[in-house]
Amino acid sequence: AQSVSQHNHHVILSEAASLELGCNYSYGGTVNLFWYVQYPGQHLQLLLKYFSGDPLVKGIKGFEAEFIKSKFSFNLRKPSVQWSDTAEYFCAVNVGGSQGNLIFGKGTKLSVKP
Amino acid sequence: KAGVTQTPRYLIKTRGQQVTLSCSPISGHRSVSWYQQTPGQGLQFLFEYFSETQRNKGNFPGRFSGRQFSNSRSEMNVSTLELGDSALYLCASRELNTGELFFGEGSRLTVL
């Protein structure tokens, strides 16, 4: 069965530190890839997405992610985090086309210390 | 345009009871998905409805059911509630062309 793995359960950083959150998926076919963010008390919202083309995608609030097909990875990065980035981050993979199931990882909680 | 609306936002039930949650998708979206979110388990897919038909289903027991109406609004029902059903239940409507999901704020269910 397809699955999505997020390597870190909880990451704690100081402001201005660089961030990289890992995401790996298990599926050999064509995938669409997403990162969602859930700020405290708010609903899930899309950070960025990859469908095709340039494997380096840029999202909102300075986030970017790189799709490495050979590694089945879609890691999320930000050069310099802010206290307001404190949230839970979810990687998701859509298999079987744009209307296929969206499978989520278990999430990574990011805490940024001011 | 209005986002995904879920009602009720909070509810408390006791074991053995049943509960019905409602979701109104973004106008024009015909697909509605339901997820269960719990600490440590992340988001687990329950089911998806498209044009009143269940299109995909996750690995949940038959106590979890859903339906979709002709106006695309969806309901999910959980019967014979168990303590482990306590969770945030999220509804999302899907954009047809991109497959992107737009989430509601969720219904937080507590089972005592």
Interface residues (C-beta under 8 A of the other chain):
Chain A: N32 F34 Y36 Q42 H43 L44 Q45 L46 K49 F51 F90 N94 G97 S98 Q99 G100 N101 L102 I103 F104 G105 K106 G107
Chain B: G3 V4 S31 S33 Y35 G40 Q41 G42 L43 Q44 F45 E48 F50 R55 N56 L90 A92 R94 L96 N97 T98 G99 E100 L101 F102 F103 G104 E105 G106
